[in-house]
Amino acid sequence: MKITVCIGSSCHIKGSRQVVEQLQNLIAENNLEEKVQLGGTFCLGRCQEGVCVMVDDAFHSVKPETVESFFKTEVLAKA
């Protein structure tokens, strides 16, 4: 599974750094380092929708306060 988080300026302002840090911690806590590849990219073209996160080919809008629920439904449930 590949998770790509936008780290462009708009998403950075909306908390992409916190989203990345929380995802790193959740991946480690759940021992998913071998199954989940976490990366960053500049601008996914949907700046108005919050921190843009792609899981494989699916787009998600994530906020620092919604990372845990996103992780449970989109990563843990499919890993």
LINKACOR-V761509 format. One record per residue. N is the residue number from 1. OMEGA is omega in whole degrees, 0 to 359 (* if undefined). NEAR is the number of other ideal C-beta (glycine too) atoms within 8 Angstrom. Layout:
n=[N:N]
omega=[OMEGA:OMEGA]
near=[NEAR:NEAR]
This chain:
n=[1:2:3:4:5:6:7:8:9:10:11:12:13:14:15:16:17:18:19:20:21:22:23:24:25:26:27:28:29:30:31:32:33:34:35:36:37:38:39:40:41:42:43:44:45:46:47:48:49:50:51:52:53:54:55:56:57:58:59:60:61:62:63:64:65:66:67:68:69:70:71:72:73:74:75:76:77:78:79]
omega=[180:177:179:181:176:177:176:189:181:180:177:179:182:173:182:179:178:179:180:181:180:178:177:180:181:177:180:181:182:178:182:183:181:185:186:176:181:180:179:177:176:174:174:173:180:189:183:187:179:178:183:180:175:172:191:181:183:180:176:173:186:174:178:181:179:183:184:180:175:182:181:185:187:182:181:182:185:183:*]
near=[10:9:13:10:17:15:11:12:5:10:16:9:6:9:10:14:8:9:15:12:8:12:13:9:8:12:12:9:6:8:5:10:7:3:6:11:6:9:8:9:10:6:9:10:4:8:9:4:6:8:14:14:14:12:11:6:3:7:8:10:10:11:11:9:4:8:14:8:7:12:12:9:8:10:16:8:7:7:9]
